Amino acid sequence: MSASPIAVVTGGAGFIGSHTVDKLIELGHRVVVLDNFSTGKRANLARWLDARHRFDGEQPALEIVTCDVAHGIFAALAAITTKYGPVERIVHLAAQVSVVASVANPLVDMQVNYGGTLHVLEYARAMGVKKVAFASSAAVYGEVSQMPVGEDTPTKPMSPYGIDKLASEFALDYYAAVHGVATTALRFFNVYGPRQDPTSPYSGVISIFADRAKAGQQLVIFGDGQQTRDFVYVGDVVRAIVAAVGDGNSRAVANVGTGGEITVVELARTLVDLCTGAAAPRAERSGIVHAPARAGEILKSRARVDVLRDRFGVVAETKLVDGLRATLADH
Ligand SMILES: NC(=O)c1ccc[n+]([C@@H]2O[C@H](COP(=O)([O-])OP(=O)(O)OC[C@H]3O[C@@H](n4cnc5c(N)ncnc54)[C@H](O)[C@@H]3O)[C@@H](O)[C@H]2O)c1
C-alpha cells in the first residue's frame, strides 16, 4: 500500500471543493471527501468514482464519506484512518453558503459554519493533523469604503454568514496559539468557474449570467450595475488552497482575489459578447435589464493580495475573459 499522505476535503463535492480534490489527487494525495451533499454533487467528482481510484485500488485515490460536519468528523473518518493511516492535512470548505439563508436561519448557519469549524479543529488537535486550511470569505469585512481591502481592514460582518466565518477565523487562531494546530484562513472574494451551480438564486452572479447569456435570455442587473467585484477564477483559488494546506505557515489570514475589480455591467456585456460575438446583430444578443437595487448590497469590492503572494507565492493569473470562456463551456 502506498504511503501517500491522506488529505481530507470537507465540502469536497461542491464547486470549489471538487476542483480542489482534482488538484490534490493529481499531486499524489489520497483524498477523503466529507460532504452531506446539500449543495454538492457526486457528479462533480465523476472522474475519480471508478474502482481504480479507491484507496485499495490503484493510485491516485478518493474515498467519499457522507457526513454532516455540524455533527463532528471523528466517526466519519475512523474506519478509513484505522485501515489506511492518519489524516495529514484538512481543507475545510463545507459550509452553508447562502448569506440570505444565514439571515433567515442564523442558528443553522452557526451550527454548520462555526460549529463545523470547531469539529474540524477538535479533530486536528486530537489527531495531530499537520495543517488546516479554511475557506473564509470577504463577507467578514462588511461594507468597506477604502479599496483595495487589506487583511488589516477592520472586520464588520453584516450577516450571520460573515459573523460565523469570522468566528471560525478566531477559532483557527485560538487552536494555533493554544493547541499548536497550524492553520490558515483564506478570505475568498467572488469565485467563479465551471461547476458553479446556476440554479441557486444565491449562486455567483457569473454562473447565473453565463447560463442566461448562453440561452439568449435577459441578464438582470440589480441597480445601475456600477457595483464592482473582484472576480477570481476557481483554478487560481485552488492554487491558493493547495499552497496554504501544504505549507507550515500558521496563523496566517490571506485574501484570495485578483487585486482588480470590474463592474457588474461590464461583466454582463463581456458575457453577452462572448456568447454571441461582439459583431452579432443586437436582436440575437441577450438583453441587459435593470431591476431595483438590493438593500444592503455592497457597492465596491477589491482585494489587496500581497499576503497571498508574499507568504504563499500565489498570484491569481487567469484573465477574466479566459475564465469566462471556461465557465461558458461548462453551461
Ligand atoms: N463561491 C464563492 O464565491 C465563495 C466566496 C467566499 C467563500 N466561499 C466559501 O468557500 C466554500 C466552498 O463554497 P462553494 O462556492 O464551493 O459552495 P458549494 O455549495 O458548491 O460547496 C459547499 C459544499 O459543502 C457541502 N456542505 C454544506 N453543508 C455541509 C455540512 N453540514 N456537512 C458537510 N458538507 C456540507 C455542500 O454539499 C457542498 O458540497 C464555502 O465555505 C464558502 O462559504 C465561497
The ligand as an SDF file (V2000), in Angstrom:
LIG
                    3D

 44 48  0  0  0  0  0  0  0  0999 V2000
  -18.0060   30.6910   -4.1740 N   0  0  0  0  0  0  0  0  0  0  0  0
  -17.5880   31.8280   -3.6150 C   0  0  0  0  0  0  0  0  0  0  0  0
  -17.5160   32.8850   -4.2760 O   0  0  0  0  0  0  0  0  0  0  0  0
  -17.1440   31.8490   -2.1700 C   0  0  0  0  0  0  0  0  0  0  0  0
  -16.7590   33.0890   -1.6100 C   0  0  0  0  0  0  0  0  0  0  0  0
  -16.3670   33.1270   -0.2720 C   0  0  0  0  0  0  0  0  0  0  0  0
  -16.3080   31.9650    0.4690 C   0  0  0  0  0  0  0  0  0  0  0  0
  -16.7040   30.7750   -0.0820 N   0  0  0  0  0  0  0  0  0  0  0  0
  -16.6440   29.5760    0.7660 C   0  0  0  0  0  0  0  0  0  0  0  0
  -15.9950   28.5360    0.0380 O   0  0  0  0  0  0  0  0  0  0  0  0
  -16.5100   27.2650    0.4730 C   0  0  0  0  0  0  0  0  0  0  0  0
  -16.9620   26.4520   -0.7300 C   0  0  0  0  0  0  0  0  0  0  0  0
  -18.0330   27.1470   -1.3600 O   0  0  0  0  0  0  0  0  0  0  0  0
  -18.5730   26.7750   -2.8190 P   0  0  0  0  0  0  0  0  0  0  0  0
  -18.7640   28.0410   -3.5520 O   0  0  0  0  0  0  0  0  0  0  0  0
  -17.7500   25.6970   -3.4160 O   0  0  0  0  0  0  0  0  0  0  0  0
  -20.0370   26.2430   -2.4600 O   0  0  0  0  0  0  0  0  0  0  0  0
  -20.7240   24.8040   -2.6550 P   0  0  0  0  0  0  0  0  0  0  0  0
  -22.1150   24.9450   -2.1520 O   0  0  0  0  0  0  0  0  0  0  0  0
  -20.5350   24.3200   -4.0470 O   0  0  0  0  0  0  0  0  0  0  0  0
  -19.8590   23.8870   -1.6750 O   0  0  0  0  0  0  0  0  0  0  0  0
  -20.1610   23.6770   -0.3190 C   0  0  0  0  0  0  0  0  0  0  0  0
  -20.0620   22.1860   -0.0570 C   0  0  0  0  0  0  0  0  0  0  0  0
  -20.2550   21.9440    1.3430 O   0  0  0  0  0  0  0  0  0  0  0  0
  -21.1900   20.8770    1.4830 C   0  0  0  0  0  0  0  0  0  0  0  0
  -21.8630   21.0530    2.7720 N   0  0  0  0  0  0  0  0  0  0  0  0
  -22.7550   22.0150    3.1290 C   0  0  0  0  0  0  0  0  0  0  0  0
  -23.1460   21.8440    4.4050 N   0  0  0  0  0  0  0  0  0  0  0  0
  -22.4690   20.7570    4.8700 C   0  0  0  0  0  0  0  0  0  0  0  0
  -22.4500   20.0690    6.1080 C   0  0  0  0  0  0  0  0  0  0  0  0
  -23.2160   20.4810    7.1430 N   0  0  0  0  0  0  0  0  0  0  0  0
  -21.6620   18.9790    6.2330 N   0  0  0  0  0  0  0  0  0  0  0  0
  -20.9040   18.5520    5.2000 C   0  0  0  0  0  0  0  0  0  0  0  0
  -20.8890   19.1500    3.9950 N   0  0  0  0  0  0  0  0  0  0  0  0
  -21.6560   20.2470    3.8420 C   0  0  0  0  0  0  0  0  0  0  0  0
  -22.1170   21.0120    0.2900 C   0  0  0  0  0  0  0  0  0  0  0  0
  -22.8410   19.8400   -0.0060 O   0  0  0  0  0  0  0  0  0  0  0  0
  -21.1180   21.3870   -0.8100 C   0  0  0  0  0  0  0  0  0  0  0  0
  -20.5320   20.2330   -1.3840 O   0  0  0  0  0  0  0  0  0  0  0  0
  -17.6190   27.5840    1.4860 C   0  0  0  0  0  0  0  0  0  0  0  0
  -17.0790   27.5150    2.7720 O   0  0  0  0  0  0  0  0  0  0  0  0
  -17.9950   29.0220    1.1510 C   0  0  0  0  0  0  0  0  0  0  0  0
  -18.5390   29.6680    2.2760 O   0  0  0  0  0  0  0  0  0  0  0  0
  -17.1280   30.6990   -1.3840 C   0  0  0  0  0  0  0  0  0  0  0  0
  1  2  1  0
  2  3  2  0
  2  4  1  0
  4  5  1  0
  4 44  2  0
  5  6  2  0
  6  7  1  0
  7  8  2  0
  8  9  1  0
  8 44  1  0
  9 10  1  0
  9 42  1  0
 10 11  1  0
 11 12  1  0
 11 40  1  0
 12 13  1  0
 13 14  1  0
 14 15  2  0
 14 16  1  0
 14 17  1  0
 17 18  1  0
 18 19  2  0
 18 20  1  0
 18 21  1  0
 21 22  1  0
 22 23  1  0
 23 24  1  0
 23 38  1  0
 24 25  1  0
 25 26  1  0
 25 36  1  0
 26 27  1  0
 26 35  1  0
 27 28  2  0
 28 29  1  0
 29 30  1  0
 29 35  2  0
 30 31  1  0
 30 32  2  0
 32 33  1  0
 33 34  2  0
 34 35  1  0
 36 37  1  0
 36 38  1  0
 38 39  1  0
 40 41  1  0
 40 42  1  0
 42 43  1  0
M  CHG  2   8   1  16  -1
M  END
$$$$
